[in-house]
Amino acid sequence: MGRFVEVYFELVAADFDGDGYEDVFLSQNFFGTRSETSRYDAGRGLLLRGDGHGGFAAVTGQQSGVAIYGEQRGAAAADYDRDGRLDLVVTQVGAETKLYHNESARPGLRVRLAGPTGNPESVGAVVRSKVGDEFGPAREIHCGSGYWSQDSAVQVLALPTAPQATIVRNEPSRNPTLEGRPPGLLSDAIRNVQKYSQGETLQNVQGNGDFGPSIQFDSKGVDFGPWLRRFIAQIRRNWFVPYAAMSLRGHVVLSFKVHRDGSITELQINQPSAIDAFTKSAFNAIKLTNPTVPLPLEFPDENAPFIVSFYFNETPPGGGSQ
């Protein structure tokens, strides 16, 4: 009687669908068998959806979009485009690395911890969300997550409803909370998105420093949280940090209007940087983001005036990192 043997090299535990329950991905296949043994090549990369009670159900490749026929090895989860959904990267032996962009998960809250000198990623800390009287999965910040792999230190926590708090624990006796803020803040509306992107920073891939756009607009009492999260993600994808940022600093202030259909008009430079490359970088980031996401249906006006500041190696007023 024949028997089926399944081989996997890497196991990634993450909430890939954003329902608050941990799922599992297995990288599969092994071709380096002995001559008398057939190679193990029946796997395509297996995603298992968790039910929160210890049960897991296989997700077909047609549903997950994952179909890797090669000899899979290392794998890791990370929200590489900062849209609040965990993406997946899988390496192969003798074949290209596969990067899968998550497009269907419920977006969650991105949390990046700022650790002390010597442990800037806060390795060993545990993060979890609290909704009502229920806690989400405990996430430990780890260094190394499997076969030559490393998951992102930025955690994405599922938020089925508005969270009461996000708890970060380094010691059981010290559990500080980050309370949410009400919507509808004028001239500081970036706070309206903090419950979705608490503690994010933009890292310059060409040098050192933090970068972040500070956004001002009148939300008219409307919750812009989901809209802002997607808008900021668009800006970041289109924001190409110039080489000058390796050693120079400065900031740029722009103004524009976002219309109900998402079109952007009247883009102007209110305050250019002394570094021309910074001014062009910021201007093009907004220009390439046109059109953006349509304004929330609840917003009463036909357009919303925005003022956005881009900081290069400078700390925004108030010490924020957005």
N, C-alpha and C positions, 0 to 999 in steps of 0.2 A: 504494500500500500504506500503510495506517495504521500509526502507531507509538505506543507507550505512553511518555509522558513523566512521570516522577515528580519532584515538587517537595517539598523539605523546607526548613524554616527553622531548626530547632534539632536538634542531636545531643547526646544525653545518654549518656555512658558510665558504667555502674554495674553492680554485681553484684546484679541484681534478684531472682534466685532463690536466692542464698546458696550456690552450689556452688563458689565460689572462682574463677570465670571471669567476665570482664567481658562484660556484655551492652550492647546499644545501643537507645535509643529515638529515633525520628525524629518530629518534629512536622511535619505535612503540610498540603497544599492551599494554593492561591493563587487568589483570586478577582479580583484587580485586573488582568485582562488587557485587551488591546486589543479593540475591538468585533468585529474579524474573527477573534479567537481565542477558542475556548471556554475557560471557566475550568477550572483544575485542581482537581477536587473528588473524585477517586477514593479519596483516602486517608482512613483513620479513626484515624491515629496508629499507627505501626508499631513493634512490639517485636521485636528480633532477639536470639536466644539464642546466646551465644558458647560455643564448645567448648574454648577454651583453646589452640587451635592456629592461630588466625587465621581460623577458619571461623565463619559466623553463619547461623542458620536462622530464618526468619520464624515468629512465634508468632501464631496466629489470634486475632481479637478474642474469640472464644468461650472460648479458653484463658486469655488475659491479662486479660480484662475491660475492656480499653481500646477504646472505640468513640466517637470524637469526629468528628462529621461537619462541623464548622465549619472556619473558616480559622484553623488553629493557628499559634501563634507561639512565644513563649518557653516553655521547659520546664526543670525542675530536679529533682534527686533529693535527698531528705532523710528521715531517720527522725524525722518530726515528733512521733510519740507515744512515742518512746524504747523500742520493743519489740524492737530489734535487726534490724528489716527495713526496707530502703530503700523509701520511698514516692515517688510521682511527682505533680508538679503541672504542668499544661499550661494556658497562657492561649490565648484566642481573640480574633479581631477581631470586635467587636460581639456577643459572646456570653459566657456565664459562664465563669469559670475552673474547670477540672476538677481535683479532688484525688482521687487513687486511693490507697486504703489497702492496703498489701501484707499479705495474710493467709496466704499459702502458702509463703513463702520460709523457708529454714532460718535461724533467728536467728543473728546474728553478734556480734562484739565491737565495742562502741562505743568510739571513741577520740577524745578531745578534747585537743588540745595547748594548753598554757599558754605563750604567747609573751611576749617582753619588752615593755616599754613602747614604744609606737609600732607594734608588730606583735602585738597580743594573740592573734590567731588563728593565728599562726605561718605566715603565707602564705609559700610557697616551700619549706617543709619537706616531706620525703617519708616516708611511713609504709608499712610492709608487715609482714605476719605471716610467721613461720617455723614450719613443721610438719615435724619430722624434718630432712631435708637439703633440703627444698624451700621456696622462698619463694613467697608469694602475690603478687598484682599490686602494683606500686608505686603508691601514691596520693600525688599532690602536692596540698597545700593551696593552692588557687588563689583569686584574687579576680576574680570575673567568669567565667562559664562558657559564654557564648554570647550569643544574641540577647536582650538585656535580661534576663539570667538570672543566677542565682547559686546553685550547689549549696551544701549545708550544709558548714560547716567540720568538723563531726563526722563522722569516717569510720566505716564499718561494715565490718569485716574478717571474711571467711568463716573458720569454724573447723571443718573436716571432722572433726578429732580434737583432742585437748587440745593447745594450743599450747605450744611450748617457750619462746618469747619473742615479744615485740612490739618491732620495731626502729623507732626514730624517727631520721631522719638529717637534720641540717642541714648537716653537713660530712662528706665521705666518711671522714675520719680519726676521727670521733667518732660511734660507734654505740652509745649506751647501751641496755641491755635491761631490760625489766620482767619479772622472773621470776614464774611462777605460784606460788600457795600451795596446800598440801594441804588437802583438805576436813576437816570435823569440828572446827572451832574453836569453843570455848565462850565465850559472852559477847562475842564480837567477830565474829559470823558474817557480818557484812556483807563481810568480807574474802573470804568464800567466793564472792562474786559479782563480785569485782574482775576476774577473768579474763573476765567477760562485759561489764562496764561500766566499764572502766578510765577514770578521770579525768572522770566525768560531773559536772555541776553543774546545779542548777535555777536558772534566771534569773527574777527577778521582772519580769513584763511591765509592771508599773505603776511601777517605780522601780529603784533600784540595789541590788545585793547578791546573795549566793548563799544558797540554801536547800537543806537536805538532811536527810532522816530518818536517824538513826543507829539501827540495829536490833540488838537483843541477844536471843539465844535459844540453846538447846542443840540442836545439829543431830544429836546422838547418832551422830556419825560418818558420817552420810548426806550425800551431795553435794546441797546445796540450790541450787546455782548457777542452773539453769534456772528452778526454782520462784521463787527470790528475784527474778530479773529480771522475771518476769511480775507478781509481787506488787508490786514497786516501781513498775512501769509503771501498775498499777491505782491505786495511791495517788496518783501524780502526776496522773493524769487527774481524780481526785476532789478534789485539793487546790487550793482556790481561795484564793489569797493575798489577804488583805484590804488595803484602801487604806492602813491604818495602817503597813504595811511600807515605805512610801515614806520614812518618817523615823524610825521607832521600831525597837527591837530587842528580842529576847526568845526564849525557847524553852519548849516544852511537852513533858512526858513522859507517855506513856500506857502502859497495860498491858492485855493481852487474851489470849484463847486462840484458836488456830486448830485446828479439829477436822479429823478425817481427811477429811470430805466438803467441807471448805473453809469451813464456817460459822464465824463469829466470835462469841464470847460473852464475857461478863464484861469488857466494855470499861469501863475506869476511867481517871480523870485522876489520875495519881500526883503530878504537879507542874504546877500551872497557871502560865500566864504572868501577869505583872502587867498585860499588855494583854489584856483579855477577848476581843477579836476574834481574837487569835492562838490562844487556847485553843479557841474555837469552830471555827476553821479546821482545826486539827489533829484535833479530835474528829470532825468531820464527814467528814474525809478517810478515816478508818478506818471510820466508820459506813457511808459510801456504798460502801466496798469489800467489804462483806459481802453475799453470800458471795464468797470469793476462790477461788483455784485449790486443788483438793484436794491434801492433803499428798503428798509422794513415797511411792510404794508401799513403799519400803524402810524408811520411818520406823516404829520399833517401837511407839510409844505411840499412844493414841487422840486425843491433842491435844498441842499444843506451846504453852507459855506464851511470850509475846513482850513485850518492852519496846521501845517506839519513841519516839525523841526528834525533835521537829521544831525546826529552828533558823531564826529569822528575823533576817537581818542579823548573825548570830553565826557564829563558826567553831566547829565541833564539837571536842571534846577530841581532841588528837592531830593537829589540822589537817586532818582528812578533809573531803571535800565531799559525802558521801552523806547 
